[in-house]
Amino acid sequence: MLKTVEGVYKEGKVMLSEVPSGIVESPVIVTFLEAKSPEVTPKKMYFGMFADNNQSTEEDLKTVEFHGDIDDCLDWS
C-alpha cells in the first residue's frame, strides 16, 4: 500500500507534517519539489482611496514642512 505524507527537508533531515498511521517501518522514496516563492499581488492605489471629509489646513502643512537635514552638510538657507 502506498501512503503520501507532506513534509519539509531542512538541514539534512526530513520532517513530516503528520505521523503516518499504521506504519512502523517502511522503505521510502523522497521526491524534492521545486520551492515556490509566495506570489505577491501588486496592491493598486487609486485616486480618492484615502479621501474623507477632512481637508488639510495651513496648520497641518506647517507641521510636516521640511526644514532641512542638519547631518547632510548642505546649506538649506
Short mmCIF file of the C-alpha atoms (twelve columns), coordinates in Angstrom:
data_MODEL
# 
_entry.id   MODEL 
# 
loop_
_atom_site.group_PDB 
_atom_site.id 
_atom_site.type_symbol 
_atom_site.label_atom_id 
_atom_site.label_alt_id 
_atom_site.label_comp_id 
_atom_site.label_asym_id 
_atom_site.label_seq_id 
_atom_site.Cartn_x 
_atom_site.Cartn_y 
_atom_site.Cartn_z 
_atom_site.pdbx_PDB_model_num 
ATOM 1  C CA . MET A 1  0.000   0.000  0.000  1 
ATOM 2  C CA . LEU A 2  1.265   3.488  -0.852 1 
ATOM 3  C CA . LYS A 3  0.811   6.385  1.522  1 
ATOM 4  C CA . THR A 4  1.698   10.029 0.877  1 
ATOM 5  C CA . VAL A 5  2.675   12.410 3.667  1 
ATOM 6  C CA . GLU A 6  3.828   16.004 3.238  1 
ATOM 7  C CA . GLY A 7  6.946   17.251 4.925  1 
ATOM 8  C CA . VAL A 8  9.959   19.537 4.671  1 
ATOM 9  C CA . TYR A 9  13.630  18.721 4.105  1 
ATOM 10 C CA . LYS A 10 15.764  21.004 6.255  1 
ATOM 11 C CA . GLU A 11 19.349  20.739 7.471  1 
ATOM 12 C CA . GLY A 12 19.745  17.138 6.308  1 
ATOM 13 C CA . LYS A 13 16.526  15.846 7.866  1 
ATOM 14 C CA . VAL A 14 13.036  15.152 6.573  1 
ATOM 15 C CA . MET A 15 10.378  16.473 8.955  1 
ATOM 16 C CA . LEU A 16 6.909   15.055 8.287  1 
ATOM 17 C CA . SER A 17 3.849   17.236 8.814  1 
ATOM 18 C CA . GLU A 18 1.981   14.242 10.278 1 
ATOM 19 C CA . VAL A 19 2.809   10.768 11.562 1 
ATOM 20 C CA . PRO A 20 1.556   8.126  9.115  1 
ATOM 21 C CA . SER A 21 -0.810  5.755  10.902 1 
ATOM 22 C CA . GLY A 22 -0.277  2.004  10.775 1 
ATOM 23 C CA . ILE A 23 3.350   2.160  9.617  1 
ATOM 24 C CA . VAL A 24 6.126   1.051  11.945 1 
ATOM 25 C CA . GLU A 25 8.893   0.653  9.379  1 
ATOM 26 C CA . SER A 26 8.877   1.003  5.619  1 
ATOM 27 C CA . PRO A 27 11.185  1.848  2.727  1 
ATOM 28 C CA . VAL A 28 10.564  5.341  1.361  1 
ATOM 29 C CA . ILE A 29 11.186  7.353  -1.783 1 
ATOM 30 C CA . VAL A 30 11.701  11.074 -1.200 1 
ATOM 31 C CA . THR A 31 10.839  13.429 -4.066 1 
ATOM 32 C CA . PHE A 32 12.025  17.034 -3.810 1 
ATOM 33 C CA . LEU A 33 9.528   19.570 -5.102 1 
ATOM 34 C CA . GLU A 34 10.519  22.912 -6.535 1 
ATOM 35 C CA . ALA A 35 10.317  25.553 -3.821 1 
ATOM 36 C CA . LYS A 36 7.844   28.246 -4.763 1 
ATOM 37 C CA . SER A 37 8.153   31.790 -3.544 1 
ATOM 38 C CA . PRO A 38 4.834   33.225 -2.417 1 
ATOM 39 C CA . GLU A 39 3.045   35.182 -5.104 1 
ATOM 40 C CA . VAL A 40 2.778   38.835 -4.254 1 
ATOM 41 C CA . THR A 41 -0.133  40.553 -5.867 1 
ATOM 42 C CA . PRO A 42 0.544   44.210 -6.533 1 
ATOM 43 C CA . LYS A 43 -1.643  46.497 -4.493 1 
ATOM 44 C CA . LYS A 44 -3.081  49.208 -6.637 1 
ATOM 45 C CA . MET A 45 -3.704  52.693 -5.407 1 
ATOM 46 C CA . TYR A 46 -6.435  54.739 -6.954 1 
ATOM 47 C CA . PHE A 47 -7.383  58.382 -6.765 1 
ATOM 48 C CA . GLY A 48 -9.517  59.147 -3.745 1 
ATOM 49 C CA . MET A 49 -8.913  55.906 -1.848 1 
ATOM 50 C CA . PHE A 50 -7.813  57.849 1.242  1 
ATOM 51 C CA . ALA A 51 -10.289 60.680 0.867  1 
ATOM 52 C CA . ASP A 52 -12.784 61.613 3.540  1 
ATOM 53 C CA . ASN A 53 -14.477 64.775 4.721  1 
ATOM 54 C CA . ASN A 54 -11.384 66.178 6.461  1 
ATOM 55 C CA . GLN A 55 -9.392  68.680 4.435  1 
ATOM 56 C CA . SER A 56 -5.788  69.681 5.144  1 
ATOM 57 C CA . THR A 57 -5.344  73.051 6.787  1 
ATOM 58 C CA . GLU A 58 -2.449  75.505 6.670  1 
ATOM 59 C CA . GLU A 59 -1.518  74.364 10.189 1 
ATOM 60 C CA . ASP A 60 -1.312  70.728 9.012  1 
ATOM 61 C CA . LEU A 61 1.104   71.715 6.261  1 
ATOM 62 C CA . LYS A 62 3.326   73.652 8.687  1 
ATOM 63 C CA . THR A 63 3.538   70.575 10.920 1 
ATOM 64 C CA . VAL A 64 5.032   68.415 8.153  1 
ATOM 65 C CA . GLU A 65 7.141   71.096 6.471  1 
ATOM 66 C CA . PHE A 66 10.733  70.051 5.686  1 
ATOM 67 C CA . HIS A 67 13.360  72.267 7.321  1 
ATOM 68 C CA . GLY A 68 16.481  70.554 6.024  1 
ATOM 69 C CA . ASP A 69 18.664  67.841 7.457  1 
ATOM 70 C CA . ILE A 70 21.476  69.035 9.745  1 
ATOM 71 C CA . ASP A 71 23.520  65.872 9.149  1 
ATOM 72 C CA . ASP A 72 23.687  66.144 5.326  1 
ATOM 73 C CA . CYS A 73 26.125  69.129 5.407  1 
ATOM 74 C CA . LEU A 74 24.066  71.063 2.851  1 
ATOM 75 C CA . ASP A 75 23.147  74.722 3.135  1 
ATOM 76 C CA . TRP A 76 19.337  74.799 3.318  1 
ATOM 77 C CA . SER A 77 19.065  78.553 3.852  1 
# 
